[in-house]
Amino acid sequence: MTKKSISVIIPTHNPQAHNLSRVLASLASQTLHKDFWELIVVDNASTVLVILPQPWLAQAKLVQEKSLGLMQARLRGIQEAQGDLLIWVDDDNVLKPDYLELALEAFRINPCLGAAGGKSLPEYERTPPDWFTTNLAPLGCRDLGEQSLLMNWDAERPDYPSAAPIGAGLVIRRMAMVRWAEAVRTDPRRQQLGRRGTQLTSGEDNDICLTLLRAGWQLAYLPELSLTHLITAGRLQPDYLARIGRVSFRDFIWVLDMHGVRIWRPIAGWTLPLRALRAYITFRAWRGPAAYIRWQSAIGQFEGRARLIWK
């Protein structure tokens, strides 16, 4: 079999059949000929049967990863893939028809490009409530405009680029991601990152981007890479948004510190209750869901800072 240029990898855990069907339909409509890419679906310890519809049964590779966790699914996907370029597609990401073709061209013309992402535009299962705003909590959606952005590592002023790629539709050079995978296997701290079923642990995407930057690769925001992110009604519930906001801030601070980026000063763990109380008053968390979610995100920042080691 001819070696493929691209491996499209879908890690999935208990997917919604309708959403997965739309994702697969968007891949079937890609302008890049199927001779140039393969599809790998990693069933990550699902308790529901993952079924690929025709004609994917013959064209795609469905593999079982019994160790629960997005990181474990990604490591398995890397192991199974043969492409020099990996494109990570969540089971709720509907790609534009030219996504694969444009990604392949972008990496062809820039050999220093390690990873890239683009627009991830939300499509809500239900109309969002009046109090909801897109920046209230991280839901894997973004639109940074029509200008391409290129990012490099600055060792003298280390920081995390605000335009760094997110996990939805992440395009990454295989040789660059293999370096990240090798680091994960030998670092217990990194093995704690990433989603695990209903656990909303995060930070894995940030770790990937920082690993590549520090290794000398460039990152890019390419607006021509566009996908629709299907947002289920449950992800707009106040409790869910509060949980994901809290753990995202906590884990983001921890990941930055792993890579020598310390934007916030460490704090003592015993101060957490008092800080949480002050933040409750500052954000007026009793006034409604949005205020409550912002309060929980602030607590996540405190928890992240409390995990930092004093230097």
C-alpha positions as CSV (number, residue, x, y, z in Angstrom):
1,M,0.0,0.0,0.0
2,T,1.3,3.5,-0.9
3,K,2.4,5.5,2.1
4,K,-0.1,8.3,2.9
5,S,0.8,12.0,3.3
6,I,-1.8,12.6,6.0
7,S,-3.2,10.6,8.9
8,V,-6.5,11.9,10.1
9,I,-7.0,10.6,13.6
10,I,-10.3,10.8,15.5
11,P,-10.0,9.9,19.2
12,T,-13.5,9.1,20.6
13,H,-15.1,8.1,23.9
14,N,-18.8,7.2,23.8
15,P,-19.5,9.4,20.8
16,Q,-22.9,10.7,19.8
17,A,-23.7,8.8,16.6
18,H,-25.3,11.7,14.8
19,N,-22.3,14.0,15.5
20,L,-19.8,11.4,14.5
21,S,-21.8,10.8,11.3
22,R,-21.5,14.4,10.4
23,V,-17.8,14.4,11.1
24,L,-17.3,11.4,8.8
25,A,-19.4,13.0,6.1
26,S,-17.2,16.1,6.1
27,L,-14.2,13.9,5.7
28,A,-15.9,12.0,2.8
29,S,-16.3,15.4,1.1
30,Q,-12.7,16.5,1.3
31,T,-11.2,17.9,-1.9
32,L,-7.9,16.1,-1.2
33,H,-8.0,12.7,-3.0
34,K,-8.3,9.8,-0.7
35,D,-5.0,8.3,-2.1
36,F,-3.2,11.0,-0.1
37,W,-4.7,10.4,3.4
38,E,-5.9,7.7,5.8
39,L,-8.5,7.7,8.5
40,I,-7.8,6.2,12.0
41,V,-10.6,6.1,14.6
42,V,-9.3,5.4,18.1
43,D,-12.1,4.0,20.3
44,N,-10.9,5.1,23.8
45,A,-12.5,2.7,26.2
46,S,-16.1,3.5,25.1
47,T,-19.0,1.8,26.8
48,V,-21.1,2.2,23.7
49,L,-20.5,0.4,20.4
50,V,-18.6,2.6,18.0
51,I,-19.8,1.7,14.5
52,L,-18.3,3.2,11.3
53,P,-20.9,3.5,8.5
54,Q,-20.3,2.4,4.9
55,P,-18.0,3.0,3.1
56,W,-15.7,3.7,6.0
57,L,-15.8,0.1,7.1
58,A,-13.4,-0.8,4.3
59,Q,-11.4,2.5,4.1
60,A,-10.8,3.4,7.8
61,K,-8.9,1.8,10.6
62,L,-10.8,1.4,13.8
63,V,-8.6,0.6,16.8
64,Q,-9.4,-0.1,20.4
65,E,-7.4,1.7,23.2
66,K,-8.5,0.3,26.5
67,S,-6.6,2.8,28.7
68,L,-9.0,5.6,29.3
69,G,-7.7,9.1,28.5
70,L,-7.3,11.5,25.6
71,M,-3.5,11.3,26.0
72,Q,-3.6,7.5,25.8
73,A,-5.8,7.7,22.7
74,R,-3.4,10.2,21.0
75,L,-0.4,8.0,21.8
76,R,-2.1,5.1,20.2
77,G,-3.1,7.2,17.2
78,I,0.5,8.2,16.7
79,Q,1.6,4.5,16.8
80,E,-1.0,3.5,14.2
81,A,-0.5,6.4,11.8
82,Q,1.7,6.3,8.7
83,G,1.4,9.9,7.5
84,D,4.1,12.5,7.9
85,L,1.3,15.0,8.8
86,L,-1.2,14.2,11.6
87,I,-4.6,15.9,11.7
88,W,-6.5,15.5,15.0
89,V,-10.2,15.7,14.6
90,D,-12.6,15.5,17.6
91,D,-15.8,13.4,17.2
92,D,-17.7,16.7,17.0
93,N,-15.5,18.6,14.5
94,V,-17.0,19.1,11.0
95,L,-14.2,20.1,8.7
96,K,-14.6,22.4,5.7
97,P,-14.1,20.4,2.4
98,D,-10.7,21.9,1.7
99,Y,-9.3,21.5,5.2
100,L,-6.9,18.6,4.4
101,E,-5.8,20.1,1.1
102,L,-5.0,23.5,2.6
103,A,-3.2,21.9,5.5
104,L,-1.0,19.8,3.3
105,E,0.0,22.8,1.2
106,A,0.7,25.0,4.3
107,F,3.2,22.5,5.7
108,R,4.7,21.8,2.3
109,I,5.7,25.4,1.8
110,N,7.0,25.9,5.4
111,P,9.4,23.2,6.5
112,C,9.8,24.9,9.9
113,L,6.1,24.7,10.7
114,G,5.5,22.2,13.5
115,A,1.8,22.7,14.2
116,A,-1.1,24.8,13.1
117,G,-4.8,25.4,13.7
118,G,-7.5,27.7,12.4
119,K,-11.0,28.7,13.0
120,S,-13.3,26.5,15.2
121,L,-16.7,28.0,14.9
122,P,-19.5,26.8,17.2
123,E,-22.8,25.3,16.1
124,Y,-25.1,25.0,19.2
125,E,-27.5,22.1,19.6
126,R,-29.8,24.6,21.4
127,T,-29.8,28.4,21.5
128,P,-27.4,29.5,24.2
129,P,-29.0,31.2,27.3
130,D,-28.9,35.0,27.5
131,W,-26.1,35.0,30.1
132,F,-23.7,33.0,27.9
133,T,-20.8,34.5,26.1
134,T,-18.2,32.7,23.9
135,N,-15.3,33.7,26.2
136,L,-16.9,32.6,29.4
137,A,-15.2,29.2,29.5
138,P,-13.0,27.2,27.1
139,L,-15.2,25.2,24.8
140,G,-12.7,24.6,21.9
141,C,-14.0,27.4,19.8
142,R,-12.1,30.3,18.3
143,D,-12.0,32.9,15.5
144,L,-8.9,35.1,15.5
145,G,-9.8,36.9,12.2
146,E,-8.5,36.6,8.7
147,Q,-4.8,37.3,9.2
148,S,-2.4,34.4,9.4
149,L,-0.2,34.4,12.5
150,L,3.2,32.7,12.9
151,M,4.7,32.1,16.3
152,N,8.3,31.3,17.5
153,W,9.8,30.6,20.9
154,D,11.6,33.5,22.6
155,A,13.9,32.0,25.2
156,E,14.7,35.4,26.7
157,R,11.0,36.2,27.2
158,P,9.2,32.8,27.4
159,D,5.4,33.1,27.1
160,Y,2.5,31.1,25.8
161,P,1.3,32.5,22.4
162,S,-2.4,33.5,22.6
163,A,-2.8,32.3,19.0
164,A,-1.3,28.9,19.6
165,P,-3.3,26.0,18.1
166,I,-6.1,24.3,20.1
167,G,-6.9,20.6,20.0
168,A,-9.9,20.9,17.6
169,G,-8.5,20.3,14.1
170,L,-4.9,20.4,15.2
171,V,-2.5,19.8,12.4
172,I,1.0,18.7,13.4
173,R,4.1,17.3,11.8
174,R,4.6,13.7,12.9
175,M,8.2,14.0,13.7
176,A,7.4,16.9,16.0
177,M,4.6,15.1,17.8
178,V,6.8,12.0,18.3
179,R,9.1,14.1,20.3
180,W,6.2,15.1,22.6
181,A,5.1,11.5,22.8
182,E,8.6,10.4,23.9
183,A,8.6,13.2,26.6
184,V,5.2,12.1,27.9
185,R,6.3,8.5,28.4
186,T,9.1,9.5,30.7
187,D,7.4,12.3,32.6
188,P,4.8,11.4,35.2
189,R,3.6,15.0,35.5
190,R,2.6,15.1,31.8
191,Q,0.8,11.8,32.1
192,Q,-1.7,13.5,34.5
193,L,-2.8,15.9,31.8
194,G,-5.7,15.5,29.3
195,R,-9.3,14.4,29.5
196,R,-10.2,11.1,31.0
197,G,-13.8,10.2,30.3
198,T,-16.0,12.6,32.3
199,Q,-12.9,14.1,34.0
200,L,-12.2,17.5,32.5
201,T,-8.4,17.5,33.2
202,S,-6.8,19.7,30.5
203,G,-3.4,21.2,29.6
204,E,-2.4,18.6,27.1
205,D,-2.8,20.8,24.1
206,N,-0.7,23.6,25.8
207,D,2.0,21.0,26.6
208,I,2.1,19.9,22.9
209,C,2.5,23.5,21.7
210,L,5.2,24.4,24.2
211,T,7.1,21.2,23.5
212,L,7.2,22.1,19.8
213,L,8.1,25.7,20.4
214,R,11.0,24.9,22.7
215,A,12.3,22.3,20.2
216,G,12.6,25.1,17.5
217,W,9.4,24.5,15.6
218,Q,7.0,27.3,14.6
219,L,3.3,27.4,15.3
220,A,0.7,29.0,13.1
221,Y,-2.9,30.3,13.1
222,L,-4.2,29.8,9.6
223,P,-7.7,31.2,9.1
224,E,-8.3,29.2,5.9
225,L,-8.4,26.1,8.1
226,S,-11.9,26.1,9.3
227,L,-14.2,23.7,11.0
228,T,-17.6,23.7,12.7
229,H,-17.6,22.6,16.4
230,L,-20.8,20.9,17.4
231,I,-21.7,22.0,20.9
232,T,-24.2,19.8,22.7
233,A,-26.8,21.3,25.1
234,G,-25.1,19.8,28.1
235,R,-21.9,21.8,27.5
236,L,-23.8,25.0,28.1
237,Q,-25.0,24.0,31.5
238,P,-23.6,26.3,34.3
239,D,-22.2,23.4,36.2
240,Y,-20.2,22.1,33.2
241,L,-18.9,25.5,32.3
242,A,-17.9,26.2,35.8
243,R,-16.0,22.9,36.0
244,I,-14.2,23.3,32.8
245,G,-13.3,26.9,33.5
246,R,-11.8,25.9,36.9
247,V,-9.7,22.9,35.8
248,S,-8.5,24.7,32.6
249,F,-7.1,27.7,34.5
250,R,-5.6,25.3,37.1
251,D,-3.9,23.0,34.6
252,F,-2.8,25.8,32.3
253,I,-0.7,27.4,35.1
254,W,0.8,24.0,35.9
255,V,1.8,23.3,32.3
256,L,3.4,26.7,31.8
257,D,5.5,26.1,34.9
258,M,6.7,22.8,33.6
259,H,8.2,24.7,30.6
260,G,9.7,27.5,32.6
261,V,6.9,30.0,32.0
262,R,5.8,31.6,35.3
263,I,3.3,34.4,34.7
264,W,1.8,34.2,38.2
265,R,3.5,34.0,41.5
266,P,3.0,30.9,43.7
267,I,0.7,31.1,46.7
268,A,0.4,29.1,49.9
269,G,-2.3,26.4,49.8
270,W,-3.7,27.4,53.2
271,T,-4.8,30.8,51.7
272,L,-7.2,29.2,49.2
273,P,-10.4,29.4,51.3
274,L,-9.8,33.1,52.0
275,R,-9.0,33.9,48.4
276,A,-12.0,32.0,47.2
277,L,-14.2,34.0,49.6
278,R,-12.7,37.3,48.4
279,A,-13.3,36.3,44.8
280,Y,-16.8,35.3,45.6
281,I,-17.5,38.9,46.6
282,T,-15.4,40.4,43.8
283,F,-17.2,38.5,41.1
284,R,-20.6,38.7,42.9
285,A,-21.0,35.0,42.2
286,W,-24.5,35.0,43.6
287,R,-25.8,37.2,40.8
288,G,-26.2,34.5,38.2
289,P,-24.6,31.7,36.2
290,A,-22.0,33.9,34.4
291,A,-20.8,35.4,37.6
292,Y,-20.6,32.0,39.2
293,I,-18.6,30.6,36.3
294,R,-16.1,33.5,36.4
295,W,-15.7,32.9,40.2
296,Q,-15.0,29.2,39.7
297,S,-12.4,30.1,37.0
298,A,-10.7,32.4,39.5
299,I,-10.6,29.6,42.0
300,G,-8.9,27.4,39.4
301,Q,-6.2,30.1,39.0
302,F,-5.6,30.0,42.8
303,E,-5.4,26.2,42.8
304,G,-2.9,26.3,39.9
305,R,-0.7,28.9,41.7
306,A,-0.9,26.8,44.9
307,R,0.7,23.9,43.0
308,L,3.7,25.9,42.0
309,I,6.9,25.3,43.9
310,W,8.5,28.3,45.5
311,K,11.9,29.2,44.1
